[in-house]
Amino acid sequence: MQNNAALITNDAVVLGILAVILGLVFYTSQSQHRYCKAFYRYVPALLLCYFIPSLFNSTGIIDGESSVLYKMASRYLLPASLVLLTLSVDFKAILGLGPKALIMFFTGTLGIVIGGPLALLMLGTLYPEALGGDIWRGMTTIAGSWIGGGANQAAMKEVFEVDGSIFSVMITVFMAHKGRQYLGWPCCR
């Protein structure tokens, strides 16, 4: 396979394009226009936030491999956004949910933290060839996304140095779950 240069190689321009794409997606997802409302009834905005930039990467408009944007974003923007997200947490409102909601939250978190390694252990004993490579690293990103969303998934990718091919599969799993949840399927509420 030939290694062609991307159409846009300047990281500042790529960052601007990505910001405009995200802005348009979020703007149109909140629009009251009937076509926008009909479109976003079936297509989650979050899916487009992942899909459109990946399309640009796949078609050679931008090149994620040679760009330093991801490294900059994961080292500076992600930690800052996690701190800002944590600062905006309303602990009084969380405590106001009552003990049942808190017990349910911590039980779900514990289930994810224990259930993922347990599932890998069981699968590894039954089908060891299925766990070739670093699947466990990819599962850490899924656990992070289930506990705290896409920002935690990206943080787990950086912490456990997940390979890009495994990470793309795990994003697909995350987005498939979010899509079912968005559509209101009973299994995902």
C-alpha positions in Angstrom: 0.0 0.0 0.0 1.4 3.4 -0.9 1.9 6.0 1.7 0.4 9.1 0.2 0.6 12.5 1.9 -2.6 13.9 3.2 -4.3 16.8 1.5 -4.1 19.0 4.6 -0.9 18.6 6.7 -0.9 21.9 8.8 -2.0 20.9 12.3 -3.5 24.3 13.0 -5.8 24.0 9.9 -6.7 20.4 10.9 -7.6 21.6 14.4 -9.8 24.3 12.9 -11.5 21.9 10.6 -12.2 19.5 13.5 -13.5 22.4 15.6 -15.8 23.5 12.8 -17.1 19.9 12.3 -17.9 19.5 16.0 -19.5 22.9 16.1 -21.7 22.1 13.2 -22.7 18.8 14.6 -23.7 20.2 17.9 -25.4 23.2 16.4 -27.5 21.1 14.0 -28.3 18.6 16.7 -29.9 21.4 18.7 -31.7 22.9 15.7 -35.4 23.0 15.6 -35.4 22.6 11.8 -37.6 19.6 10.9 -34.9 17.9 8.7 -32.3 18.2 11.5 -34.8 16.8 14.1 -35.7 13.9 11.8 -32.0 13.2 11.1 -30.9 13.3 14.7 -33.8 11.1 15.8 -32.0 8.2 14.1 -28.3 9.3 14.0 -26.7 10.2 17.4 -24.7 13.4 17.3 -21.9 11.7 19.2 -21.6 9.1 16.4 -21.0 11.9 13.9 -18.3 13.5 16.1 -16.3 10.3 15.7 -17.4 9.3 12.2 -16.8 12.5 10.2 -13.2 13.0 11.4 -12.5 9.3 10.8 -13.9 9.7 7.3 -11.5 12.6 6.7 -8.7 10.5 7.9 -9.7 7.4 5.8 -10.1 9.5 2.6 -6.7 11.1 3.0 -7.9 14.7 3.6 -6.0 14.6 7.0 -3.5 12.2 8.4 -3.9 11.3 12.0 -0.6 9.3 12.1 1.7 12.1 11.1 -0.2 14.8 13.0 0.8 15.8 16.6 -2.7 17.0 17.4 -3.7 13.8 19.2 -0.6 13.9 21.3 -1.1 17.6 22.2 -4.8 17.0 22.9 -4.2 13.9 25.1 -1.4 15.5 27.1 -3.0 19.0 27.6 -6.7 19.2 26.6 -7.8 15.9 28.0 -6.5 16.4 31.5 -7.8 20.0 31.6 -11.2 18.9 30.4 -11.3 16.1 33.1 -10.4 18.6 35.8 -13.1 21.0 34.5 -15.6 18.2 34.4 -14.8 17.2 37.9 -15.1 20.8 39.1 -18.6 21.1 37.7 -19.9 18.0 39.6 -22.7 18.9 42.0 -21.9 16.6 45.0 -25.0 17.9 47.0 -27.3 16.8 44.1 -25.6 13.4 43.8 -26.0 12.8 47.6 -29.6 14.0 47.3 -30.3 11.1 45.0 -30.3 8.9 48.1 -28.5 5.8 49.2 -30.2 3.5 46.6 -28.9 5.5 43.7 -25.4 5.7 45.1 -25.4 1.9 45.9 -26.5 1.2 42.4 -23.8 3.5 40.9 -21.0 1.9 43.0 -22.3 -1.6 42.3 -22.3 -0.9 38.6 -18.8 0.5 38.7 -17.6 -2.5 40.7 -19.3 -4.8 38.3 -17.5 -3.2 35.4 -14.1 -3.2 37.2 -14.4 -6.9 38.3 -16.6 -8.1 35.4 -14.2 -7.1 32.6 -11.1 -9.0 33.9 -13.3 -11.9 34.9 -14.8 -12.1 31.4 -11.3 -12.0 29.9 -10.1 -14.8 32.3 -13.1 -17.0 31.4 -12.7 -16.4 27.6 -9.0 -17.0 27.9 -9.5 -20.4 29.4 -12.1 -21.5 26.9 -10.6 -19.8 23.7 -7.0 -18.7 24.3 -6.5 -17.9 20.7 -9.3 -15.2 20.9 -7.2 -13.2 23.3 -4.1 -12.9 21.2 -2.4 -9.6 21.6 -3.5 -6.8 23.8 -7.2 -7.2 23.9 -7.1 -6.5 27.7 -5.8 -3.0 27.0 -8.8 -2.3 24.7 -11.1 -3.6 27.4 -9.8 -1.0 29.7 -11.0 1.7 27.3 -14.5 0.1 27.3 -14.5 0.0 31.1 -13.5 3.7 31.2 -16.3 4.6 28.7 -18.9 2.8 30.6 -17.9 4.4 33.9 -17.3 8.0 32.6 -18.0 8.3 28.8 -15.7 9.2 25.9 -13.3 11.3 27.9 -12.5 8.5 30.2 -12.2 6.1 27.2 -9.5 8.4 25.7 -7.8 8.7 29.1 -7.6 4.9 29.4 -6.2 4.7 25.8 -3.3 7.0 26.9 -2.7 5.3 30.3 -2.6 1.8 28.9 -1.0 2.7 25.6 -3.7 1.0 23.5 -2.9 0.3 19.9 -4.9 2.3 17.4 -6.4 -0.7 15.6 -7.7 -2.2 18.9 -8.9 1.2 20.0 -11.0 1.7 16.8 -12.7 -1.6 17.5 -13.4 -0.5 21.1 -14.8 2.8 19.9 -17.1 0.9 17.6 -18.4 -1.2 20.6 -18.8 2.0 22.7 -20.7 3.8 19.9 -22.9 0.7 19.2 -23.9 0.7 22.8 -24.5 4.4 22.8 -26.6 4.1 19.6 -28.8 1.5 21.1 -29.1 3.6 24.3 -29.9 6.7 22.2 -32.6 4.8 20.3 -34.2 3.7 23.6 -33.7 0.0 23.2 -34.9 -1.6 26.5 -31.7 -3.7 26.9 -29.6 -0.5 27.2 -31.4 1.7 29.7 
